[in-house]
Amino acid sequence: MESTRNQLIQLLAKNNEEYISGQVLSEKLNISRSAVWKHMKELEKDGYVIEAKSKRGYRFVSYPEKISENTVQWGLQTNWLGQKVIHREVTSSTQIIAHKVAKEQKGHGTIVIADEQVSGRGRMNRNWHSKKGDGMWMSMILQPPLPPYLAPQLTLLTAVALTETIEKLTGLTPRIKWPNDILFDNEKKCAGILTELQAEQDKIQYVIIGVGLNINQQKNDWPEDVQKRATSLQIETGKQWPIREIIQYFLSSFESLYDEYMKQGFLAVKTKWESYGFKIGDWITIRQLDKTRQAVFYGLADDGALLIKNEAGDVERLYSGEIDWFHEAKSNNE
């Protein structure tokens, strides 16, 4: 069900520059005129500029650029994802909030967004620089009817949705470094994905997918060591991007792909992922325990595992191990 405030925004936006009376809004929303006025005041706190005139009513003067529960949901083209939004101006990590909400069983489709994370993290507890107003820092709560061993497929699905979003909005085609990083052709990272879950032996209770996307950072916004490996949409395109619109497009793209995945399985995700796959067909270096070897990255298996072709020409599935994607491995002609 659409919230009263969202319905109010829709009514005001539909009338564009015309006034709509408090009485009409009261009747259409089935709330008192006093309640209408209170909702208007809350919208003003979010940055909506609303003009009110006696005997004429209300009209929008301008819309806010800031991120909030209301602004994310206004214009969001989804059926279930993001219908509940939790926004924080500053938080330690959206993952922490999402876990708490999911444990209270308030979950599927809820998103947690922050303007800034002071303890943002990626895989293997690596730090993620999440400065205020420069990126998309988000966690999504999902309760998929899947066995736990299929959860990694959701990471691959998220990577496809994120890459499609970047490509559609910027015209650039990034690459997905298995399993969870988004890179540009200069091999600098602009986004990462962190998937965590709570599960029983044969059933997922919930999955939290964290997404960090660098949008409007400049090179000097990062420490020197980070500058060598990180980039942003602004650095790559030379222009600033509206964070709210990127969030909305990503959520719509993710929901569409997720629904398709639930109906048809992993094949569609696999095919799209491989079209964006980083270094497919190239030699890579693989480290497992105390053993290091080289192989050709062959693509994805039907279950989402990484496929490699070893030096003997045999194709193997790889479920674990540290991969050195940038090490000078054998050339493709060897």
N, C-alpha and C positions, 0 to 999 in steps of 0.2 A: 504493500500500500504506500502510495506517495504521501510524504509528510505534508502537514498543513502549510508549513513555510514554503516548501517547494511549489505547492499549488498556488500560493500567493504570488510567488515570483513569476510563475507561468502566466498568471492572469495579468499582472502588471506589464510583463514583457510583450504579451499578445496585443495589448492596447498601445504599445509603442509610446508615442509622445502624447497620447490623449489621457485625460484624467479619467479615473474610475472611482466612483463614490464609495465611501465607507460602508454604506448600506448595501450596495450591490456585492461588495466583497464579503460582507457579513453573511448575506444570503447564500452566495455560491459556496462559501467555505463552511457554512453551518456553525459559525462561531459568533460571539458578540462583537459589537463595534469596538468595545474596549480591548478585546483580545486582538483584533486587527491592528489597533494602534500599538499594542505591545510588540507584536511581530514586526511592525515597521521599525520600531526602535532597535530591535535586535539586528535587523538587516543593516541599519545605519552603522551599528558597531562593526559590522563586517566590511564597511566601506561603500555600501550602496548609497548613492546620493538620491534622496527621495524628496520631491516637492509636494507639500500638502496645502491645499487652498480650501477655505470655507465654502461650502455649497457646491464645490466641484469635485473634491476628492484627492486622490493621490496619483502621482506618476513618477516613473524612473527618470532621473536626469542623467545619471551615469552609473556604470557598473564598476566594481572593484577589480583591481589586479591581484590583490592579496589572496592567499590560499586560506580557506576555512571549510567547515562542513557544508555550509550553504553554497559557496562559490564552486566547490568541486561538483556538487550534485546538480547545480543549475546547468542545463545543457548536456548532462551526461546521458549518452545513448546506450544504456545497458538495462537488462531485465532484472538481474539479481546482484551483480557485482558492484559494490560501492553504494548500495541503497542505504547502508549504514556507514557513516564516516566518522572516525575519531581523529581530531586534529589537535596537534600541540605545536605551539610556537617553538619551544625548546624542550627536548627530552634526551635522556641518555641514549635510548635506542628504541625505535618503533617495534623491534622484535620483542623486547621485554613487555611492552604494553600489550602486544598482540597475544602473547602467550597467556597473560593474565586474563584477558577477555575470553580467549578460547577455552580456558579451564573452567570458566563460569558458564560454559555452554551457550554463549551468545553469538556464535561464530560465523557460519558459512556466508561468505560474500562480504564480510566486514573488512574495511580497509583502515589502516592507521597511517596517518601522514604527519610529518613534522617539517617545519621550516628549517630546523637545525637539529642535528644530533651531536651531542658532546662525546658520546662513546660509540659511534657507529662502527660496525665490524663486518668483515667479510668472512670467507671460509678460513678455517684453521685459526680463528680468532685474530686475523690480521686487522689492523686499524683501517677505517674508511673515513676520509676527510669529508665531513658533511656540513659545510658552512651555510649560514643562514641565507636563504633567498637565491641560492646558486644552483640548486638541483632538485631532483625528485627523490625524496627519501620516504620510502613507503613499505609497509608490510601488508600482505593479504592473508586472511584466514579462510582456509578451505576445509571442507569435510567430505572428501571424495569417497565413494564406495569402492575402495581399492585395497588390495593387500599391500602391506608395507614395502615389499620388494619392488613395487612399481612406482614408488614415490620419486625416484630420480628422473622418471620421465616428465614429471611436472616441472623440474628445473629446465629441461630441454625445451619444453613447451613455452615456458616463460621467456627463454632466450629468443625463441622465434618471434613471439609477440612483440618483444622489445625491439628487435632488429627491424621488423616490419614497420613499427612505429617511426623509428629513426629514418628509415628509407623513405617512407611516404611523406613525412613532414619536411625533411631536409634535402631530399634528392640524392643523398650520399648512401652508399651501400657498405655498411660495416660487416665485419665477420664475427662468427661465434667461435671462441676458443673453448673447446670441450673442457668441462661441461657448462661453465657458468660465467664466462667473461665475454664482453663485447669490445672488439677492437676495430680501429680503422686501418687503412692500408699502411700507415706509418708504424703499425704494430703498437700504438699507444692505446691504453684502455680508457673507455669512456663510461662503462657500466659493469656492474657485477650483481650476482644473484646469490642469495643465501637461503637454502631450503632446510627447515628443521621440522621434525614431526614428533608427535606423541602417538604411540601405537601399542596395541596388544599383539599377540603372536600372529594372528591372521587378519587383523582389522586395523585400519588407520582411524584413530580418534580425531585427530586434526593435523593439518599441515600449515605451517607458517612460511610464506615465501617473501623474503625481503628483497627489495629492488633498490639499488642506488644508481642514479643516472646523473652524470655531470652535465649540466646544461649551460650555465652562463658564467662559468669561471674563466678568468684570465690566467695565463701561465704563472704569473707572479703570485697568485693566490695560494700556491702550494709550496711546501719546502722544496729545496733544490733537488733532493733525491727523488721526490715524487714527480717533479717536472719531467724527468727523463722517461717516465713510463705512463703518465696520465695525460688525458686530453679532455676536451669538452665540446659540446655542439657549437658553442660560440667560437672557440679556437679553430675548429675545422671549417666553419662556414663564414666567419667574419661578421656574424650578426647575433643579436640577442633573440631569445626565444621565449614565448609565453608559457610558463611552467604549468599553469592550470590546463591549458589546451593539450599539452603533451600528456599530462596525467589522464585526462578524459579519453584521449585517443588510445592510449595504452590499455586502459581498462576495457574499452570496447573491443579492441583487438584480442586481448587475452580472453574475455568472455566468449567471443565467437569461436576461437580456437579450442578452448576448453570444452565447450558444448559439442563441437565436432569430434573431439577426442573421446568424450564419454560415449558418444553414439557409435563411432566407427573404429576406435582403437588408435594405436600409435602410428600407423603407417603414414597418414597425412602429415603428422608432425615430423616424422623421420625424413620424409622427402623434402619438406621445406627447410629443415635444419641443415641437411646436407648441401642444399643450394647456397647456404651462407657459411658453411663449415670452413674454419681456418686451417690451412695447410693440408687439406685432403689431397692425397696423391704425393705428398712430400715425405721425406725421411724425418723421423723424430727420434729423440733419445728417451729411453724409458728406464727408470730406476725402481727396482723392487727389492726391498731389503738390502742385501749387499751385492746385488747383481745389476749391472748396467748393460743395456743392449740397444741396438738400433733396429727400426722397422719402418715400414711405410704406413702412414695413416690411411686406412682403407675406407673409412666411413662409419656409420652406425649399424649395430645389429638391431634385429627386430624388437629387442627389449630395451634398447637405448645404450647398451654397452658399446665401448669403443672397439672398432675392428681394426686390427693391424695385420699386415702381411710381413712375416718374418724373413730373415735372410735366406731361408730354405724355400721361400715361395708359398708357405702355408699360411692360411688366414686364421687368426686367433681372436678370441674375445678378451677384452681387457676390462676388468671391473675395479681394479685398484692399482696404485703405483703412482709415482711422481713423474710427470712428463716434462722434459726440457724442450719446449717448442722453439727456442731461439738458439740452441746450441748448433754449431756448425756440424751438421750430420752429413751423411753421404749425399752426393748430388743425385738427381733423378736419373742421370745417365749412367750411373755406376751399376 
